[in-house]
Amino acid sequence: MTTFIIGAVAGIFGAAYFIYGKKAQRPVPLLAGALLCVLPYFIGDVTVLLLVCAALLAAPFVIHIEL
């Protein structure tokens, strides 16, 4: 149940990051958003899932790549 809730929240943030990355043509939010939508299906451990999601949520603020 906990992984389901974390996955749902990660999916919501992932969709928002994906849409923003696509509209702004920024690859880091686009990739982070796609990974936030997909990775909760493959990670079963709650601790690892939280760490990966936290890293992906912070990535667009830390990594700046312009096209």
C-alpha positions, 0 to 999 in steps of 0.5 A: 500500500505504501509503495502504491501511494508513493508511486502515485505521488511520484507519477503526478510530479512526473507528469508535471515535470514531463509536461514542463520539460516538453513545453520549455524544451528542457531535457532534464525535467523531461527525462526526470518526469518520464523516469518518475512515471515509470520507475515506481513500477520496477522498484519494490523497496520503499526506502530505495523508492523514496531515495530514487524519487527524491533524487529525480525530484531534485535533479531539475534544480541541480542539473542545468543543461540548455539546448 
